[in-house]
Amino acid sequence: MTQKTICRDCGAAGTVEVDGLAAKTFSFPERPFPWRCPACHEKYRIAREDAETRRMRREREQRINQHIKESNIPDEYRISSPFVPSVANWLSAHFNANVLLHGDTGAGKSTSAGYCALQGLYRGFRIQWYSLSVLLDAWREARCSGNALDVPYLFRHLESLDLLILDECDKPINTESTRECMFRLLEDVANGSSHAKVWMLGNWYKNSIEDIFGNGAAARRRFDESFQCAEIERGGKIKKIRLYRGAL
């Protein structure tokens, strides 16, 4: 049956088809049938879609901000424009690769990696940033916790990431246990048991591979086989290197 009504937004008169129960319910003038004319309905639909889009955008921004916070990228490296574009472009081109990047202090390693990491977080990738010393502190804490599951849990966490960035990989390691940690991480990346891609950044010195990974020959071979190894030259130029030939 047909029920006379008015648009709830603009007050224009109209009619709607309703069943008997609805007609009885909305038969009083003070309770008109909840109806919108076509023009108001279209405005209402657009407004709802806009509100939903804004809500989804806010939720996405909140998630990204939380992921940025959890990524541990230092504040000074959370940059929206790279300071050394050539280095940032090279890292972006190798975003889905394992990377060893060598360069002097100020060459643009960390700032470029921070820029690329932010772009990856905006795209939904899971990324975490560690300085070498912080990672090794976490390793020592896991080993000394008394819980046999803490070490496997640490590696499962690291290797489940999309990208693990290790900065300041230019400090000598003087204990066999910490060399064990680094070589295990390298081995898992090289044999494919780790999901994470790993970027190792540092002002590497002569024989630093031996100091950090212990078994220098085995580590160099794995780097050459499974990593994009490069050096930042003067002016930001990127030069690929082979570690087994003694580049570092």
KADAWO-V260473 format. One record per residue. N is the residue number from 1. RES is the residue in one small letter. PSI is psi in radians with two decimals (NA if undefined). NEAR is the number of other ideal C-beta (glycine too) atoms within 12 Angstrom. Layout:
n | res | psi | near
N | RES | PSI | NEAR
N | RES | PSI | NEAR
//
This chain:
n | res | psi | near
1 | m | 2.81 | 16
2 | t | 2.37 | 14
3 | q | 2.22 | 26
4 | k | 2.50 | 20
5 | t | -3.11 | 27
6 | i | 2.68 | 24
7 | c | 2.27 | 24
8 | r | -0.24 | 20
9 | d | -0.89 | 20
10 | c | -0.18 | 17
11 | g | 0.11 | 14
12 | a | 2.50 | 19
13 | a | 2.62 | 15
14 | g | 3.10 | 25
15 | t | 2.62 | 18
16 | v | 2.68 | 24
17 | e | 2.14 | 15
18 | v | 2.80 | 21
19 | d | 3.08 | 14
20 | g | -0.73 | 13
21 | l | -0.76 | 11
22 | a | -0.64 | 20
23 | a | -0.70 | 21
24 | k | -0.70 | 14
25 | t | -0.69 | 15
26 | f | 0.64 | 24
27 | s | -0.14 | 18
28 | f | 2.50 | 12
29 | p | -0.61 | 10
30 | e | -0.14 | 7
31 | r | 1.21 | 16
32 | p | 2.70 | 27
33 | f | 2.33 | 28
34 | p | 1.64 | 20
35 | w | 2.58 | 27
36 | r | 2.44 | 25
37 | c | 2.82 | 21
38 | p | -0.73 | 15
39 | a | -0.78 | 15
40 | c | -0.61 | 21
41 | h | -0.70 | 21
42 | e | -0.72 | 14
43 | k | -0.73 | 17
44 | y | -0.77 | 21
45 | r | -0.79 | 15
46 | i | -0.72 | 14
47 | a | -0.72 | 16
48 | r | -0.73 | 15
49 | e | -0.72 | 14
50 | d | -0.74 | 14
51 | a | -0.70 | 14
52 | e | -0.68 | 14
53 | t | -0.74 | 14
54 | r | -0.69 | 14
55 | r | -0.80 | 14
56 | m | -0.64 | 14
57 | r | -0.74 | 14
58 | r | -0.77 | 14
59 | e | -0.71 | 14
60 | r | -0.74 | 18
61 | e | -0.69 | 16
62 | q | -0.74 | 14
63 | r | -0.77 | 18
64 | i | -0.77 | 25
65 | n | -0.68 | 17
66 | q | -0.73 | 14
67 | h | -0.65 | 28
68 | i | -0.75 | 29
69 | k | -0.77 | 17
70 | e | -0.34 | 17
71 | s | -0.35 | 32
72 | n | 0.36 | 26
73 | i | 2.19 | 31
74 | p | 2.53 | 22
75 | d | -0.67 | 14
76 | e | -0.21 | 13
77 | y | 0.02 | 30
78 | r | 1.31 | 27
79 | i | 2.59 | 24
80 | s | -0.16 | 15
81 | s | 2.23 | 14
82 | p | 2.48 | 27
83 | f | -0.57 | 22
84 | v | 1.53 | 32
85 | p | -0.63 | 21
86 | s | -0.66 | 24
87 | v | -0.76 | 39
88 | a | -0.70 | 34
89 | n | -0.69 | 20
90 | w | -0.77 | 34
91 | l | -0.70 | 42
92 | s | -0.69 | 26
93 | a | -0.39 | 17
94 | h | 0.53 | 27
95 | f | -0.61 | 28
96 | n | 0.46 | 20
97 | a | 2.78 | 24
98 | n | 2.42 | 34
99 | v | 2.34 | 42
100 | l | 2.08 | 45
101 | l | 2.14 | 45
102 | h | 2.43 | 36
103 | g | 2.74 | 38
104 | d | 2.81 | 21
105 | t | 2.27 | 17
106 | g | 0.05 | 16
107 | a | -0.27 | 32
108 | g | 0.24 | 34
109 | k | -1.01 | 42
110 | s | -0.72 | 40
111 | t | -0.67 | 34
112 | s | -0.71 | 41
113 | a | -0.67 | 49
114 | g | -0.72 | 38
115 | y | -0.84 | 33
116 | c | -0.66 | 45
117 | a | -0.74 | 42
118 | l | -0.75 | 34
119 | q | -0.66 | 28
120 | g | -0.67 | 32
121 | l | -0.68 | 34
122 | y | -0.48 | 21
123 | r | 0.03 | 19
124 | g | 0.14 | 14
125 | f | 2.64 | 26
126 | r | 2.05 | 28
127 | i | 2.44 | 37
128 | q | 2.58 | 35
129 | w | 2.27 | 39
130 | y | 2.45 | 37
131 | s | 2.72 | 26
132 | l | -0.71 | 35
133 | s | -0.67 | 21
134 | v | -0.70 | 21
135 | l | -0.76 | 35
136 | l | -0.55 | 30
137 | d | -0.73 | 17
138 | a | -0.67 | 28
139 | w | -0.82 | 32
140 | r | -0.71 | 21
141 | e | -0.71 | 18
142 | a | -0.71 | 26
143 | r | -0.59 | 26
144 | c | 0.12 | 14
145 | s | -0.35 | 16
146 | g | -0.10 | 10
147 | n | 2.03 | 13
148 | a | -0.27 | 11
149 | l | -0.18 | 14
150 | d | -0.70 | 19
151 | v | -0.88 | 25
152 | p | -0.65 | 18
153 | y | -0.71 | 19
154 | l | -0.79 | 29
155 | f | -0.64 | 30
156 | r | -0.70 | 18
157 | h | -0.87 | 25
158 | l | -0.74 | 37
159 | e | -0.12 | 28
160 | s | -0.16 | 21
161 | l | 2.87 | 33
162 | d | -0.61 | 26
163 | l | 2.22 | 43
164 | l | 2.09 | 40
165 | i | 2.12 | 48
166 | l | 1.96 | 41
167 | d | 2.82 | 37
168 | e | 0.73 | 27
169 | c | 1.01 | 43
170 | d | 0.44 | 31
171 | k | 2.30 | 23
172 | p | 2.52 | 24
173 | i | 2.19 | 27
174 | n | 0.21 | 12
175 | t | 2.54 | 17
176 | e | -0.57 | 15
177 | s | -0.68 | 19
178 | t | -0.57 | 28
179 | r | -0.64 | 29
180 | e | -0.73 | 23
181 | c | -0.86 | 33
182 | m | -0.69 | 41
183 | f | -0.62 | 30
184 | r | -0.74 | 31
185 | l | -0.78 | 40
186 | l | -0.75 | 41
187 | e | -0.74 | 28
188 | d | -0.63 | 26
189 | v | -0.76 | 36
190 | a | -0.64 | 24
191 | n | 0.02 | 14
192 | g | 0.09 | 15
193 | s | -0.20 | 18
194 | s | 2.29 | 26
195 | h | -0.55 | 22
196 | a | 2.47 | 31
197 | k | 2.51 | 35
198 | v | 2.27 | 43
199 | w | 2.16 | 44
200 | m | 2.10 | 45
201 | l | 2.41 | 41
202 | g | 2.88 | 35
203 | n | 1.31 | 25
204 | w | 2.53 | 37
205 | y | 3.01 | 17
206 | k | 2.23 | 16
207 | n | 0.31 | 20
208 | s | -0.50 | 32
209 | i | -0.75 | 40
210 | e | -0.73 | 24
211 | d | -0.65 | 28
212 | i | -0.61 | 40
213 | f | -0.12 | 38
214 | g | -1.33 | 28
215 | n | 1.58 | 22
216 | g | -0.80 | 25
217 | a | -0.79 | 18
218 | a | -0.70 | 23
219 | a | -0.78 | 36
220 | r | -0.73 | 33
221 | r | -0.72 | 22
222 | r | -0.67 | 32
223 | f | -0.81 | 42
224 | d | -0.57 | 26
225 | e | -0.58 | 22
226 | s | -0.08 | 28
227 | f | 2.67 | 32
228 | q | 1.84 | 30
229 | c | 2.27 | 35
230 | a | 2.79 | 37
231 | e | 2.43 | 30
232 | i | 2.03 | 37
233 | e | -3.14 | 21
234 | r | 2.39 | 15
235 | g | 0.13 | 14
236 | g | 0.15 | 27
237 | k | 2.43 | 19
238 | i | 2.23 | 32
239 | k | 2.15 | 22
240 | k | 2.51 | 24
241 | i | 2.78 | 27
242 | r | 2.08 | 20
243 | l | -0.53 | 36
244 | y | -0.31 | 20
245 | r | 0.17 | 13
246 | g | 0.47 | 16
247 | a | -0.53 | 22
248 | l | NA | 35
//
